[in-house]
Amino acid sequence: MAPRVLAPPVVSSPSAAPNVLVPPAAPSTGSSASGLAPVASSGSVLVPPAPPVSRPSGLATTPTGTSAVTAPARPSPLPATGAVETVTPQMAQQLALIADALDGQDYFQLLQVPQTASAAEIKRAFYRDSRVYHPDRVFHLTDAKVKGDIGAIYKRITEAYYVLRDDAKRKKYLVDITGPERATRLRYTEATEAELKAEAKKVVEEEFGTTPKGRQFFKTALQEIDRQQWQAAERSLKSALMYESGNAKFKEKLALVQTKLEDQRKLSGDSFRIK
């Protein structure tokens, strides 16, 4: 029996289709016209898949809601270091493509890091890209379009770093870009900043009160609770409620303190005394 003949292997991208085994043609006893060795009837020929569809280079493309980048997907047309003495038409075209794609990418894609990136990884990515696209490298050029594109890229990279280096901003941003309104939440705008500040203020107010006097008495009450000075804590909480009568947090703490006081009276046998 003649050995099976394998076609030369074809190197393809990870996304290419797998090799396909095709049933052999009818058995042959001699050499073919093409000079290939005959194939036995019991063998199979390993046929290489079709070549993968090529894709123009540009910014990273990832599924919606993810930013898992494992390799640089945005090759810069600019040199990594030194002044940029000239920008060719091809370089200008590539810069324009990068600038035009900014609005469709989230901050993780812009810095080419995964959403799980550490603070150190984010910092390194920012320093890497900010050096490449810093406007000072092209200030002497006369092409306003090129300078504008580089400035826009640098500004957006800086914006991405400003948001992702802050734990609170990053947490909210992740919620925004993984939700149904992702397309409208890719930029961390002034409105987003105001919204975050309002939420933080609300948390503080709910926790410590909305008026200076109310907060003062409430904080004093918390210290007295830590020391288990229940009567003093009750007085402080009642004083706090004089300034914020509808504060649910104050009322909750007062109910807790009064429960502790009642337990103390029961233990001391004073629960039936006339108050």
N, C-alpha and C positions, 0 to 999 in steps of 0.2 A: 504494500500500500504506500502510495506517495505521501510525503508529509504535507500538512496544510500550509498554505502560504499566507502570511500576514502582510498587509499593506503597511508601508512606513507609518509610524505614529505621527499624529498631527497635534501640535501644541495649540491649545485653545484656552480661552478665558474660562474662569470658574462657572460662568453663566451659560457656556456653550452646551449643546445637547450631547448626551452620551453617545459613544460609539454604538453602531447598530450591526448586529450579526445578520447577514443576508444569506439565504440558501444558495449554495454554489450552482453554477451552470452545469450542463450535462458533462459527464466525464470525457476527458480527452486523452489520447494516447501519445500525442506528440507535442512538440513545441508549438505555441500559438504564433500568429503573425506578429504579435507585438514583442515576442521574445520572452514572455513570462513563462514560468514553469507551469506544467499542467496541474490541475486541482483535482483531487480524488473526489468521488461521489459522496463519500462519507464526511468530507471536511466542510468548513465554513470559512468564508472570507470576511475579515474584519474591515468594514468600510468606514472611512473617516466621516465625521459629521460635516454638515455644511459650515462654512466659516461664519463666525459671529458677526452680527450687525455692528458696524462701527458707530461710535458716538463722538461728536465733536467735543474737544476738551473745554472745560469751563468750570463753573462753581459746583460744589458738591450737591448731589441729588440724593435724597433719602426719602423713605416712606413718611407719610404724614404722621406727625407726633413723635418722630424719632430723629436722632441726630448721631447715629452710630457711625462715626467716620474712622476707618482703620488705616487709611493712607491719605496723604495730601491729594485732594481732588481739585485744587485750585492753583495750578502752577502759575507763578507770577511771571509776567513777561519782563519784569525789571530785575536787574542784578541784585543779589542779596546784600551787597555792601558797596560802599563808595558812592560818589556823586553820579547822578545819571546825566551823562554828557549829551546824549541824543536819544530820541525815541523814533524808531522806524514806523512806517505806516502799519506794518503787521503788529508791532507792539501796541500802537495806539488802538487798533481794532480790538485786540484782546483786552486791553484796559476798559474799553467801552462796554464789551460784553460783561465783564465782571461788575462794573458799575450799574449796568442795566438790570442785573440779576439780584441786586441787593435787597430790593423790596420783597422778594419772594422767599427769602431765607430767614430762619430764626438765628438767634445769637450763637447757638451751639454750632450751627452749620457755618456761620461766618468765621468763627475761630477754629473750625475744623476739629472739634473735640466732641466726645460723646456726652450725653446728658448726665452721665455718672462721673464726669471728670472731677478730679480733686481741685482744690484751690490752687495748688502748685502747678497743675497741668494747664489750668486756665491762664495763669500768670505767664507761663512760658509761651503759650500760644499767642498771647497778646504781644509780648515783647518781640517775638519772631516776626509777626505781621506788621507791627507798628514801625519796626526798623525799615522794612521793605517799602512801605507806603507813606513814610513820613513826608509831608509837603516840602520840608526844607531841602530834600534831595533834588527837587525839580523847580525850585523857585526861579532859577535863571533861564528856564525854557520860555519860549515865546508862544507855544501852542496852548491857548487858553482852554481848549476842550480837554487836552491831556491832563493839564494841571487840575481842572475841575473834577475829572474822573478820579484822579489819585486822591484829591482832597475828600471826595465823597466816600471813597473806600476807607480812608484813614478815620474819618469821622464815625463811620458805622462800626468799625472795629473797636474804637475807643468806647463807643456807646455800649457795645456788647460786653466789654470788660467791666465797665461801670456797673452794669446790672448783675452780671454773673459772679462778681467778687463779693457781693453783698448777700448774705444768707437769706435775709427776709425778702429782698427783691427777687432773688433767684427762685425761691420757693413759690412765690406768687406767679412768676413768669412761667415756670414749669406747668402750673395748673392751667394757665391761659393757653399755652401752645399745644397742650395735649387734650384740650376740650373741643367742643363743636365749633367754637368761634376762633379757631386757630388763625385763619386767614386775616382776621382783623386785630389780632393780638401779637403780631410778630414784633412790633415796635413798643418799647417801654416809653410811653409818651408822658408829657406833663400831667395829663389827666390821670394816668395810671399812678404817677407819683402822688398826686393829691388824694387819690382813692386809698392808697396804702397808708398815708399819713392820717387820714380820717379814721381808718380802721384801728390804727395804733392808738390814736387819741381815745377812741371809743373803749378800747380794752382798758386803758389807764383809768378812764372815768368810771367804768363799771367796777374796777378793782379798788380804786381809792377815792372816788367821789368827784363831783363836778365843781365844787366851790372850795376856796382856800380854807375856810373854817371847817367845813365838813371833812376835807381831807386831813386836816390837822388833828381833829378829835378822833377820826377813824384810825389813823396811824398810832395815836396814843393808846387807843383801845386794843389794837393788835399787840402792842408791846405788853400791856397789862394781861392780856390773855396768855401770852407766852410765859408770864410769871405766875399764872393762875390766880391773879388778883381779880376775882370775879366781880366783886362789888364796884371796884374802881372802873373796871371795863364796862359795866352796865351804865355807870354815870357818863362815861365818855361816849358811848354809843348813843345814849339818849340825847346828849348834846349835839352829836353829829346829825341826828335826825331832825333837830330843830332847824338846821340849815338845808337839809335835803330830806324832806319828809317822805318822798316817794322812792328813795334809794333802796332797791331790793337787796343789795349786798349788805347794807347796814342792818336792815331788818333781819336778815338771815343770821348775822353774827349776834345780834341782840337776843334772838330766840335761843341760840346755842348757849350764850352766857347765862340767861335766865334759867335754862335747864340745869346748868351746873350749880347755880345758886340754890335751886330747889332741892337738888340732890344733897347739898351741904346741910340744908335745914332739916331734911329728913334724918340724916345721920346724927345731927345734934339734938333732935327732938323738938326743934322749933317750928315745925311745919304747921302746928295748930295755934301758934301764937297770933294774936291780933296785930296786924301790921299797920 
